[in-house]
Amino acid sequence: AYCNRNKVVDLVGLPQADICSALQQQKVTHLSSTPTFARLLCDFDKRFESVESITLGGEIADSRLFEQIERSFPNAKTRNIYASTEGGTLMTSTNDVFTIPHELSDKIRLRASELQIHSSLLAESLRSRGDASDYFATGDLIEIVSEEPLSFRFVGRQGDWINVGGTKVNPQRVEEQALLLDGVCEAFAYGKANSVLGNIVCLDVVLADDSAVTPQRIREFLSQKLERFAIPQIIQMVGEIAMTRTQKKSRSDAPKVGNQPAHEGPELDSES
């Protein structure tokens, strides 16, 4: 962009209304974004017709987000990138389902629902981190969509899962289900230490301006879609979901419960 003397519009850190104004006034054509950042833009009842291309990366993008993007950015082609810190860009897709590129078919493998990459794809300083068979475990967990041809979607990170009474809960799945409820614009699930269960699931939710959704309604909705141990025990309504400087949700720095009005449900017993 610099070499071609293209205009570069910095949207990071701006209020949502200012971001939307900048997209329209500056006639932005190409947008690079995390799924969290893109979802914020899709919350508005606006159409950004100047945008021709959207590149997503850095986080898991679910199928609902692609539907939202299609509505809010009607003229844009969307590219979803899978990249790792260790190996750089490895796969691209136009939706949430990926296939392994032919040229990397012998360099990428799936083991126990985890994506592994051959050490030859790593930066030279990291190649010693591979296991005995020269493969590096990325920590990215997948769900197989089809066997022939092999296709899959990413469902979370190995270290992000919440241990509730010995049962693992995927916070990504909790968020995806919460976002299916009309009136919920954004959701962030995380664990909170609990003396009985080890951890309980908490959920921060951003609502649309005209939404009358209550924490009790969210819990009732999720009770139809999630196992009992995965239903958030504490639900907080917040004005925004905190993001890192790279516009991602930070699960390693989960918010403290109690900063916003919260609704706490009945705690699960240890056998549950």
C-alpha positions in Angstrom: 0.0 0.0 0.0 2.8 2.4 0.9 4.8 1.7 -2.3 1.6 2.1 -4.5 0.8 5.3 -2.7 -2.6 3.9 -1.6 -4.4 5.7 1.3 -4.1 3.7 4.5 -6.9 4.3 7.1 -6.1 3.4 10.7 -9.2 2.2 12.5 -7.7 0.6 15.5 -8.9 1.9 18.9 -11.6 4.2 17.4 -15.2 4.1 18.7 -17.5 2.0 16.6 -19.4 5.0 15.2 -16.2 6.6 14.1 -15.0 3.4 12.4 -18.2 3.2 10.4 -18.0 6.9 9.4 -14.4 6.4 8.3 -15.2 3.3 6.2 -17.8 5.3 4.3 -16.2 8.8 4.1 -12.8 7.4 3.1 -14.4 4.9 0.7 -12.3 2.0 2.1 -11.9 -0.8 -0.4 -9.8 -3.4 1.4 -10.2 -4.3 5.1 -7.9 -6.4 7.2 -9.5 -7.5 10.4 -9.8 -10.1 13.2 -13.2 -11.8 13.5 -13.9 -9.9 16.7 -13.3 -6.5 15.0 -15.4 -7.5 11.9 -18.3 -8.6 14.1 -18.4 -5.2 15.7 -18.9 -3.5 12.3 -21.6 -6.0 11.4 -23.6 -5.0 14.4 -24.6 -1.7 12.7 -27.6 -1.5 10.4 -25.4 -0.1 7.6 -24.0 -1.3 4.3 -20.4 -0.6 3.4 -20.6 -0.9 -0.4 -17.1 0.5 -1.2 -15.4 -2.4 0.5 -14.2 -5.0 -2.2 -12.1 -7.3 -0.1 -12.0 -8.4 3.6 -9.2 -10.5 5.0 -9.9 -12.3 8.3 -7.2 -13.8 10.6 -5.9 -14.2 14.1 -9.0 -15.8 15.5 -11.7 -18.4 14.7 -14.4 -17.1 12.3 -17.7 -18.9 12.5 -20.2 -19.4 9.8 -22.6 -16.8 11.2 -20.0 -14.1 10.9 -19.7 -14.8 7.1 -23.4 -14.4 6.8 -23.2 -11.1 8.7 -20.3 -9.9 6.5 -22.3 -10.8 3.3 -25.1 -8.6 4.5 -23.0 -5.6 5.7 -20.4 -5.7 2.9 -22.4 -6.8 -0.1 -19.6 -6.2 -2.7 -16.8 -7.7 -0.7 -15.0 -11.0 -1.3 -13.9 -12.5 2.0 -10.7 -14.4 2.6 -10.2 -16.4 5.8 -6.5 -17.0 6.7 -5.1 -19.6 9.0 -1.6 -18.7 10.2 0.5 -19.7 13.2 3.0 -17.6 15.0 5.6 -20.3 14.3 4.8 -21.1 10.7 3.2 -18.0 9.2 0.3 -18.2 6.7 -0.5 -21.9 5.9 -4.1 -22.1 4.6 -6.8 -19.8 3.2 -10.6 -20.2 2.8 -13.6 -18.3 1.7 -15.6 -19.5 4.8 -15.0 -21.3 8.1 -14.1 -24.6 6.5 -10.5 -25.3 5.5 -8.7 -27.9 3.4 -5.0 -28.6 3.4 -3.3 -27.2 0.3 -2.0 -29.9 -2.1 1.6 -28.5 -1.8 1.5 -28.9 2.0 -0.3 -32.3 2.1 2.8 -34.0 3.5 3.6 -31.1 5.9 0.4 -30.7 7.8 -1.4 -33.5 9.7 -4.2 -33.9 12.2 -3.6 -35.9 15.4 -6.2 -36.3 18.2 -8.2 -33.4 16.8 -5.1 -31.1 16.8 -3.4 -29.5 13.9 0.3 -30.3 13.6 2.8 -28.8 11.1 6.2 -30.2 10.0 9.2 -28.6 11.4 10.4 -27.6 7.9 7.6 -25.0 8.0 8.8 -23.4 11.2 11.2 -20.5 11.5 14.7 -21.9 11.8 15.1 -20.8 15.4 12.0 -22.9 16.3 12.7 -26.1 14.5 14.1 -27.8 17.5 10.6 -27.6 19.2 9.2 -30.4 17.0 8.7 -33.9 18.4 10.6 -37.1 17.5 8.7 -37.3 14.2 9.6 -33.7 13.3 6.1 -32.3 13.8 5.1 -29.4 15.9 1.8 -29.3 17.8 0.1 -26.0 17.1 -2.5 -26.2 19.9 -5.2 -25.5 17.4 -8.2 -27.9 17.7 -10.3 -28.9 14.7 -13.5 -30.6 13.9 -13.7 -32.7 10.7 -16.4 -31.7 8.3 -15.8 -34.3 5.6 -13.4 -37.2 5.1 -13.3 -37.2 1.3 -12.0 -34.7 0.5 -10.7 -33.9 4.0 -12.1 -30.6 5.2 -12.3 -29.2 8.7 -13.0 -26.2 10.8 -11.2 -24.8 13.8 -13.0 -25.1 17.1 -10.6 -23.6 19.7 -7.2 -23.6 21.3 -5.8 -26.4 23.5 -5.1 -24.1 26.4 -8.3 -22.1 26.3 -10.7 -24.8 27.4 -12.3 -24.4 30.9 -12.1 -27.4 33.3 -15.4 -27.6 35.1 -15.5 -30.4 37.6 -13.1 -32.5 35.4 -15.1 -31.8 32.2 -13.6 -29.6 29.5 -15.7 -26.7 28.2 -14.8 -25.0 24.9 -15.4 -21.2 25.4 -15.5 -20.7 21.7 -18.6 -23.0 21.5 -20.3 -21.1 24.3 -19.8 -17.8 22.5 -21.0 -19.2 19.2 -24.2 -20.4 20.7 -24.8 -17.2 22.6 -24.4 -15.2 19.4 -27.3 -17.1 17.9 -29.7 -15.3 20.2 -31.3 -12.3 18.6 -30.1 -9.1 20.4 -26.7 -10.5 21.3 -24.0 -8.7 19.4 -20.8 -10.0 21.0 -20.0 -12.6 23.6 -16.9 -13.6 25.6 -16.7 -16.8 27.7 -14.0 -17.5 30.3 -13.4 -19.4 33.5 -13.6 -18.3 37.1 -12.0 -20.2 39.9 -14.5 -22.2 42.1 -13.7 -24.0 45.3 -16.0 -27.0 44.4 -15.7 -27.4 40.6 -12.2 -25.9 40.0 -13.8 -23.4 37.6 -17.2 -22.2 36.5 -18.1 -20.7 33.1 -18.7 -16.9 32.9 -20.0 -15.0 30.0 -19.7 -11.3 29.1 -22.3 -10.1 26.6 -22.8 -7.0 24.5 -26.4 -6.3 23.5 -27.8 -4.3 20.6 -29.1 -0.9 21.6 -32.7 -1.9 21.3 -32.4 -5.3 22.9 -34.4 -6.3 25.9 -32.5 -9.6 26.4 -31.9 -10.5 30.0 -29.2 -12.8 31.6 -32.0 -15.2 32.5 -33.2 -15.3 28.9 -29.6 -16.0 27.7 -29.3 -18.9 30.2 -32.6 -20.4 29.2 -31.5 -20.1 25.5 -28.2 -21.8 26.1 -29.8 -24.5 28.2 -31.3 -25.8 25.0 -28.0 -25.9 23.2 -25.3 -26.7 25.7 -24.6 -29.4 28.2 -25.5 -28.4 31.8 -21.9 -28.0 32.9 -21.2 -25.6 29.9 -24.0 -23.2 30.8 -22.5 -19.9 32.1 -23.1 -19.5 35.9 -22.3 -15.8 35.8 -23.5 -13.5 33.0 -22.5 -9.9 32.8 -23.9 -7.3 30.5 -21.0 -5.1 29.3 -20.6 -2.1 27.0 -17.8 -3.7 25.0 -15.5 -6.7 25.0 -12.0 -5.8 25.8 -9.5 -6.5 23.0 -5.7 -6.8 22.8 -3.7 -4.3 20.8 -4.0 -6.7 17.8 -7.9 -6.6 18.1 -8.3 -10.1 19.5 -10.1 -11.3 22.6 -7.6 -12.1 25.3 -8.4 -15.3 27.1 -5.1 -15.1 29.1 -6.3 -11.9 30.7 -10.0 -12.6 31.4 -12.0 -9.8 33.0 -12.7 -9.9 36.7 -16.3 -10.7 37.6 -18.0 -7.9 39.4 -17.0 -4.8 37.3 -20.4 -4.9 35.6 -23.9 -5.9 36.7 -24.0 -9.7 36.7 -26.5 -12.4 37.0 -25.4 -15.6 38.8 -27.2 -18.8 38.3 -27.3 -21.8 40.6 -23.9 -23.5 40.9 -23.6 -27.0 39.6 -22.9 -29.7 42.2 -19.6 -31.5 42.0 -21.1 -34.7 40.5 -22.5 -32.7 37.5 
